[in-house]
Amino acid sequence: MDTVNITIDGISASVPKNYTVLEAARSLNIKIPTLCYLKGINEVGACRMCVVEVERARTLQASCVLPVTEGMVVHTNTPAVREARRTILELMLGRHKRDCLTCSKNLNCELQRLCEEMNIRDVPFETYNTDARVDDLSPAIVRDPSKCILCGRCVNVCKKIQGVGAVDFTMRGYRTVVAPAFNRSLGEVACIDCGQCIKVCPVGALREKDDTEK
């Protein structure tokens, strides 16, 4: 197997030539946080939580889509990297309904865990999209756009793994949402209620419908 020599946080190693920086770091037990990344399913660099500093690069790079190259020197925990990740999280929280204590994902939420690790206590940005209509017309799945962080995991697991494509990114800019076409309900489109989207959602934007009382 062809390899390249790289250095990550002072650790030199030879890694497979087809690795990304994120894969190389994980092979060395160096933690780089991610939210949108799912190996082989959602490798798009959308959330930017995995940014790293690469020597001689002009800007921070998304490690999940950055191929390793010979002689590359990477830093994963510099002040600039930490500040960028913190700002990214704060921006996400600006469009995220923060009812964590009553959320189905409480204590099992990837966004919540990262905020705890980075000691985020205040959100400096004005909130929006937190009053979006909850879609509960499906017999099995509840979709809450007010909690969606636009990571794209559900979009690609539905499209690439299930071959259905029931949801996708709609609208543009800050109005972007993940929804069925024409913002219809999951109960009105070709959703097969498989639950794969629930499984990969890092927050509480998708959850199983609770019929315990029935």
N, C-alpha and C positions, 0 to 999 in steps of 0.2 A: 504494500500500500504506500502510495506517495505521501510524504509528510512535509511539513514546513516547521521552521523554528520560530517560536514567538515568545514574548515575555509578558506576563500578566501580573501586575502588582508585585514585581520583583522576582517572580517565579518563572524560570526559563523551562521550556518544554517543547517537545516535538509532537505535533498533533496532525491528524489526517488532513490532507489538503482540501477536502470538501467540507470541513467544519466551518461553522460560523464562530464568531468570537464568543457568543453565549455558550455554545456547545463546548468550546475549548475551556472556558472558565469553569463550567460545571464538571468537566473531566478532571480539573485540578482542585475540586471542592471549594471554588471561589463563588460566593453567592452574588448573583445579579438579580434584582427584583424584576418580575414581569407581571403583566396583567392580560394582555391580548394574546400572548404567545401560546400556541399549542403545536407541538412538533408534528409536521406532516399535514396539518390541517389549517392552522392559522398562523402563518409566518409572514406578517405584513408590516411590522414596525409601526403599528397604528398608535399605540398608547404612549410610546417613547419612555416608558418607565425604565427600560433596560439601557439607557444611554451610558456611554463610557467615553473616556478621554483617550484619544489615540495620538501619540506623538507625531508631529508634523501635519496633523489634520487641522483644518481651519475651524471646524465646529465639532460639537459632541456628536457621536455616532450611535445609531440604534444597533446594539450588539446582536440582536436576534436575526438580522438580515445582513450583517457585515461579514463577508468572507475573510478568513484568515489569509495573511500573506507573509512571505518570508521576511524575517527580521522585524515584524510588527511589535511595537511596544505599547501596551494598553494599561491604563489606570482606571480602576472601577470605583474608587472611593475618594476622589479629590473633592475639595470644597465646591468647585464648579458643578461637578456631577451631583453631589448631594443637594445643592440649591436647585438645580434643574428638576430633579425628581420631586422635591418638595413642592415646587411651583406647579408641576404637572398634577400632583395629587390635589392641591388646593383648587385648581381649575376644575377637576373632575367633581369635587365636592360642591362646586358652585351650581352644578346642574343635577345633583343627586339628592333625592329626598332622604333626609337623615332621620328616619324613625327607627334607628337601629335596635332599640330594646324590644320592639314588637315585630321586627322583621323576621321572616322565616330563615334568613341566613345569619342571624345574630350569632356571634362567636364562631361562625364558620364561613366568614366573608373575607375574600382576599383583599378587597379595598380597605375594610376595617382593620385587618391585620397590618397592612402597610402603613396606615395612618398611625397605628399604635407604635410600630417600630420607629417611625420618623418623628414621633412625639408631636403630631399636629393637633392642636387644641382649638385654633381659631381658623375661620375661613374668611379671608379678606375680600372675596369677590361677591358681588350681588348674585343671589340665587335666581334661577329661572328654570322653566320646564317642570317644576315640582308639583304642578297641579294638573299634569297630563291625565287624560282619562284612562282608567284601568280597563283592560280588555279581559273580561271574564266569561265571554260567550262560548268559549270552547268547552267541551265536556270534560277535559282533563287538565288543561294548562291555563294558568293565569299570567297575563303579560302586563307588567307595570312599567311604562315608559319613563316614569319619573325617577326610576332607579337605574336606568340603563346608562352605561358609561361608554357605549359605542365601540366596544372592543372588537366586535365582529366574530367572536367565537361561535355564536349560535347561527349566524349567517352561513359560515363555512362548514360547520358540522352538518347542517341541514342540506347544504348543496353538495358537498364532496363525499360525505359518508352515507347519508340516507338517500341522496339523489332526488330530493323533493324540491328544495328551493322555496319553501313557504314564506320566508322572510328575507328582507334585504334592506340596504340603506335607502332611505327615501328623503326627499327634500334636499336642501343645500345649506351650507354654513352652519350657524348656530341652531338652525331649525332642524338639522338632520336628526332623524330617528330611525330605529330599526323596527320595521313593521311589514305586514303583508302589503301587496300592491294596492294603491289607492287608499291606504290606511284602513283597510277592512279588518275585521276580526279574524283571529286564527280559526274560529268556528265557521268562517265563510269561505275559506280557501282550502287548498289541497293538503293541509296539515294532516299527518297520520297519527298524531298524538303519541309518538314514540318516546318522547321525553329526553331525547339526546341534547336538546337545547338547554333544558333545565340542568342536566348533569354538568355541562361545560360553562354555564354562566357563572362568573366570578362573584356576582353580587345577587341581590334578590329581585332582579328584573323579571325573572321567569321562575315560576314555582308550580308545584302540583296543586290541583284543586282539592281542597279538603272536604270530603263527604263523610266525615266521621259521624256527624249528627244524624245524617240520613240513615 
